[in-house]
């Protein structure tokens, strides 16, 4: 017990500055990562905080907590690091502090690791440009009529997606396959038309997508997370686009080989 207490991970509590507080709120995108409730509440002209910054590994662990969390992974160099803290709604924070089981702790560790990775990827690919004209492709998707789409639909047998995404990513695979079936020919034709009329440089767009994919891949292994990060990036680079249209375009690039590798 005394060995635990003298350990360097536990340092005295440090106050959180406003900027760090904002960084925590931004990290969870304004919602409690455990129950999804919104962390700000408007009251008249005021915006009230409905959250607190929780220690994942406690700052002053009780003997029972030391025992429960013994030997488990910890984040950050000490308990006051950004990595060991997370914004939670007041209810979830209270519950976590009173019922710190190994399972609850590891769940929070895995959520925080995912958030840290997502933030790192977001920063790393935010500087990667995407031709503004990609908006033309995305807009053409929202203008498409159903009969055109039906006519251009790919036969399911034409797909090669299965050789890039393992069955463990069942839902991602289904999503991409559905997108490719419905939109591949249409997106291909739109790109070709824009490329021929010199409104867009397809090679350039493809290489920009490829670079962003490779950056994501440096930080993330999970293909669902990579797909999501690329969709978010594309959406941030094309004002007024919808999530669905960006998912369709990223799915196109999965099929045309810029995103994901063939499974060996
Ligand atoms: Zn909550």
Boltz pocket constraint, residues with backbone or C-beta under 6 A from the ligand:
constraints:
  - pocket:
      binder: B
      contacts: [[A, 32], [A, 33], [A, 34], [A, 35], [A, 36], [A, 37], [A, 88], [A, 89], [A, 90], [A, 91], [A, 92], [A, 93]]
      max_distance: 6.0
